[in-house]
Amino acid sequence: MADPAPYFEAAARGVLALQRCAACSAFAFPVRARCARCGSTDLGWRDATGLGRVFAHGRARRATLPEHEGRLPITLLLVDLDEGVRIPARLAAGERAEIAAGDRVAVGFASAADGTALPVFRRAP
């Protein structure tokens, strides 16, 4: 398994970092040891634009994680980033819950209960 530390270090700085294959230029998510497209093990880290489109969404009304207590309901998202990968996240606190597949979104970050920075998305201008 590849080391996810660069992902979390970038997130702590407010940057979404993704692995990128040096052989075929494909981006990768989640963190992996080999490129899903060509099989190369030469994966480095690059800053992503943080822009994408909502692929799917849903509302969580019951807490499954401690950090969700007192914040329900929350909107969960699957976002297709411009870099060609799909990532799970949630809609940023304070955003209107009405969101649709295809809506343009931009990444931001929120702290989990343990202080880890995690991506959240807001509607893009």
N, C-alpha and C positions, 0 to 999 in steps of 0.2 A: 504494500500500500504506500502511496506517495504521502509525503509530509504536508498536512494542510496548514501548517503554521503561517506560510506567506499569505494565504487567504485571510486569516484572522488578523494578522499584523496590518494588512492593507485596510481591512474593515475598520480597525481601531483608528486609522488615519482618515476615515471617511471616503475610502476608495474601494471600488469593486474590482478585485483582481481575479483573473481567470488564467488557467493554464493554456498555453498555446504550443502546438507542435511545430518544432523547427523544420521538420521534413515536409509537411504538407500545409502548414499554416492554419489548420483547424483548431478552433477553441474547444476546450473540454470543461465539462461540469457534470457531475461532481468530481472532486479531486481523484485522479487515477494515476497509475504507473505507466500505462500505455495509451497511445492515441487510438481512439475508437475508429477513426477513419483508415489509418494506414498501418497501425501497429507499432509505430516508432516509440522508443522509450525516451526520446529527446524532447521532453516537455519543459518549457520555461514558463515564467509568469509575466503577464502583461496587464496593464490597466485597461479595463473595459470602459466603454462610453457610459454604461449605466442606463442606457435607453432601450426600450423595447415595447412590446405590445402584449396585452393580456390575452393569454390563450384560454384560460378557464378561471373561474372564481367560485367561491362558496362561502357560506356564513357558518362560523363555529359558535354555538350557543352554550356549549358545555366545556368547561376547562379540562384539558388533557395534559397541560403543563402548568407548573406553579406560576409561571410568569403571566399566564392568562387570567388568573384569579383577579376579579375586580375590573377586568377590561372587556368583558364580554357584552354583546357579541363582537366578534372580530371577523374581518373579511380576509379569507385566505386566497392566494393567487398562485397561478402558474404563469410565469412571464417568459415569453420568447424574446431573448435579448437580440439586439442588432448583430451581435457576434455569432449568432447561429446556435446558441444553446438555450435550453429551457431550465429555469430555476424556480423553486418554490419560495414563496415569501408571504408577507401579509401586507395589507393596505396600511399605510401609515396612520397613526392615531390622528384624529381631527379631519381626515378626509371623508367626504360624503360616501356612504356605503354603496350608493348606486354606481355600479361600474359594469361595463359590458365587455365581452370578448371583442378584441380588436382595438380597445382604447389604448392610447399611447401613454406610457408611464416612464417615470425617471426614478432612479434609485436614491434612497437616503438611508440612514442607519439609525437603529434604536438599540438600546442596551437591554440584554436579557437579564434575568434575575441575578445571574452571577457576574454581571458587568461586561460580558462578551458582546461586541458590536455585531448586530445581525442586519442584513438588508431588509428594508421595507420600501414600498413604492408609493409614489404620489402621482397624480395625473400630470402629464407633461404639458407644457404650454403649446 
